[in-house]
């Protein structure tokens, strides 16, 4: 049996978009953020899916732009006493779990993730308890409480390798929360996987027929797809992979045109990696389209310049990530297993 959730009741309403800022207002915010980062011995880490101006600011101030795992790793090795995480809530939690001695701030703690929201800890615990013979593997896009219930945490960059390893040991798997990534991994490995039926609202919206039509307009373009996308979209891909893997694919593929099926925030780093290439957003419009995200996570969009200023100035319960000691220690076990496995792969 698979576990299903009601996405409409779980996800809505979407958060409001940040207020429009003039050019002068943006300049004032950037200068203030730079001062505050220095004053508070803080470094900013930003996810690939945040707006380009946020990614540029992180780089300009000595921080980094990366996926959620590398964001936390960077913070672990950086001497700053405060990590400022521009992303969504689970990323801040992961950073705090791996860096308990540091203060972790975010622009807002209301920046959620549909995968995290779609996998509530109580329901997921029951799902695991109902299938006690299975090894529990959860995606990084989950709460600290769900991670604490898992045997392993995994990122999309090592998902296939990890499940292949567990399958070789005869393990049967519970996979959560993304059904598309779980099905992709099952297809690649042949493992016995029981999927929780969550989905990312961005990747779930890419449309096959619209993508085929776009491919017809650009027959010389390669299609790059994140494995959180539906299988029919994955089947059209020239490259499938995590955010960092797609950026590498953009560099290595000979095509001068690339149709990219992931959050359009990735275009900032992808264009840096191959400035001579032309990038197109894969379509979210088409048959049955709802365009709830239009290829950009609405919660990632909450990471605006004003919110960053407020987070650095105020801190407190609206901005600081806190994880209870017992929960952190439980969640750290599967996270460390993943880190050790990733090190062995390298």
N, C-alpha and C positions, 0 to 999 in steps of 0.2 A: 504494500500500500504506500502511496505517495502522500505527502502532506501538502495541502493547498491553503492559501490565504486569500482574503479579499483585499486586493490592492487598493481599490477605491477608498474603502473605509480606513485602511492603514495609512495611506500616504497623504491624502488631502487634509486640509488645504495646503497649497504650496506657499512658501514664504514670499513676502514682498521683495521686489528687487531693490538694490541700493538706490538712494536718491541720486539724480543726475548732478554731476559736479562740473563746473566750468574749468577751463584750462588753468586759470589762476588758483582756483580752489584745490585742484589736484596737485599743483606745484607746492602749495602751502602744506598740504597733508603729507606729501613725500618728504619734505624737509623736516617736518615735525617728527615723522616716524624715524627718520635717521637719527635725530637727536635723542629720542626716547630709547631707541635700541642701545645706544652708547651709554646713556645714563643708567639703564637698568641691567647692564651686562647681559644683553639678550641677543640672540641670533634668530633670524626668521627662516623657517623651512616651508616651502610652498609646494603643493601638489601640481602635477602637470595639467590638471583640469581647472585650476584657478585662472582668472582673467590674465592676459598677457602683461598688463601693467603691474600686477602683483608679482608675477614670476620675475619680471625684470627688476623690481625693487628688491626681491630676495637676493638675486645675484649681485646686484649693485652694492648691497650692504654686507657682503661676505657670507650670506646664507647659501641655500641650495634649492634647486627645483628637482623633484624626483617623485617616485611612487611612494606609497605609504611606508613600506618597509625601509627603504633607503632614507626617507625623512627621519625615521626614528634612529636608524644607525648613525646618520650624520650627527644628530643631537647627542648621541652617546659618546662620540669621539671629539666633539667640539668642546672647548673649555668654558664656554658661556654658562652662567648659572641659571639663565632663563631661556627656555625654548618657546618661540612664538610660532605656532602652527597655523598656517593658512591652508585650510582644507575642510574636512567634515569631522564630526565629533569622534568617530572611532579612531581616526588618525591621531588625535590628541591623546586619547586613552592609550593607544599603543605606545606613543612616545613616553607617556608617564610610567607605564608598566616597565619599559626598558630603561628608564632614567628616573627612578623614584626620588633621588636626591635633588633633582632639579625642579624648578617651578615651570609649569607648562601652561601657557596662555593661548587663547584663541580669540579671533574677532568676535565670535558669538558661539555659545554652546547650543544654540538652536539650529546650527547647520548639521542636518541629519543626512542619512543615506537610506535609499529605499530598500537596499539589501539588509541593512541593520534593522530598520523599522519592521521589515517583513519577517523577521526571525526573533520574536519575543522570547526571552529567556525561559519563562515558565512553560510555554507551549513546546519549546524546543527540548527542554529537559524531559518532559513527558514522552516526546517522540523518541528520544534516546533510550529512556527507561523501558519503552515498549519493544525495543530492539537491542537487548543487552549483548547479543552475540556479535555486534558490529563495532568496528573501530570508528571513532567519531573524528571526522576531518572537517574543519570549518575554515572558510575563506577569511582573509584578513578584514573584510568588510563586515565585521560583526562587533557586538558590544564586548566589553571586558567580561561580563557575566557569561555570555555564550562561549567565549574563548576558554573560560575557566572550566566549562563542562566538557571541553573537547580533549581528545588525545593528541591531536596535531592541529596546528594552524598552518595555512598554506597561502601563498600568493599565486597569481596566474602564471608568473614566470617559471615556477617550478612544479606546478600542479601535476602535469603529466608524469614527470619523473618520480615524484613522491608517490602517486597512486600506483604507478608501475612497480615501485619498490615494495609497497605494502601488499599488492596483489601477488608478487613473487613469493611472499611469506604466507600466502594462503588466507589473507585477511579479507573479510567482507566489510564494506565501507558504508557509513552514513556520510553523505556529503551535504553541506549547507553553506550558504543559503541559495546560491544562484543555480537555477535549473539548467540554464543554457551551458554554463561552464561545466557543470557536472555531467551533462550529456556529452559534451565535447570530450571530456577526459575519459568517460566510459567508452566512447567510440575509439579513442586513440589507444587505450590500454586493454580493453576487453574485461576490465575488472567488474566485480559484482558490487554495484553502487546503488544505494537507495537514496534518492534525491529529495531534499526539502525543496518545495516549489516556489522559491523566491525569484526575483528578477530585478535587474537594474533598469530604471525607467528610461535611461538614455539609450542603452544598447538594445533594449527590447523593442524600440520603435523603428529601427532600420528596416526598410521595406524591400522585399525581393524584387518585385516587378519594377518598382521605380529605380532600383539599382541597375537592373538589366537595361532599362531605357537609358540611364546615364552612361552605362558602359557602351551602349550603341552610339552615343554622341561622342565618346572619347575611346574608340576601340584600341588605342595605343596606351591606355592608362592601366596601371596595376591597381588591384583592389586590396586594401589593407584592412583587416577585420580583427577586432578584439573578440576573444572567445566567449564573452558574456552576451554576444549577439545570437539571434535565432540560428538554428542549424542551416536553414535554407540560405541565409546570408553568408554564413561561413563557407558553404559549398561553392560560392562564387569567388572566394578569396584567392589571391596570389600569395598572400602571407597572412598568417594567423598568429597572434601573440599578445603579450602584455604590453603596457604602455612603452616600457623601455625597449622591448623587443620590436615593436612597430617602428620606433624611431630608428633603430639599427637597420631594419628592413628597408626603410625609406632611403637610407644611405646606400645600401648594398645592391638594391634592385637596379637594373639598367634603365628602367622606364623613366621618362622625363615628366610624366603626368601620374599623379597618385590620387585615387579616390579612397578616402579614409573614413572607416566606420568605427569611430569612437568619439568621445567628447571633443568638441572642436578646440577646447583649451590646449590640446596637445600640439596644435599647429605652431605655437610659439617656439617650442624646442625643436620640432620637426623641421621647421623652416631654417632654423639655425644650423641644423645638421646637414641640410642639403638645400642651400639658398637658390640654387639654379633650377630647382624643380618646381612644378606647378601643382598645388594641392587643391583638392575639391572635397567638400563635405559630402559624405554619403547621404542619400535622401532619407528623411523621416516622414515625408509626405507620400501619399499614395493610397492604395486600397486599404480601407479600414484604419487609416491613420488618425490618431488622436492628438499627436504633437504635444504631449504633456511636457516634453523637455526641449524639443527642437534641437537636439544634439548638444545641449549644454545643461549640466546638472543645475537645477534651481537653487540647491543648497550651497553648491560651490560658489554660485553667484553672490551669496551673502558675504563673501570675503572682500568687501569694499575697503577703500582707503580710509573712510571715516570710521568704519568698524575697527580697523586695525589701530587707529589712533586711540579710540575709546578703550580697546582691550589693553593697550600698553599703559594708558593713564590710570584706568580704574582698577583693573584686575578684579578680584572678588568673585562672588558666586556666579556672575554672569559671564565670566571670561576664564577663570582658572579651572583646569582639569584636576580633579581629585579622585583617587582610586583607593578604596580601603585596603589596608595591609593584607588581610587574609585573601581578599579577592585578587589583589595584584599577584600574590605569591602563587595562587592556583593558575591564573592566566599565564604567568611567566613560564610554567612548565612546558605547555605545548608550543609557545613561542620560541623557547630555547631549542626545543627539538627541531623546529623548522630551521632556525639559524644554523644549527650544527649540520643538518642535512644539506643546506645550501652551501656551506663551506666545503663539505666533502665533494659536492658536485663540481665546485670550482677547481 
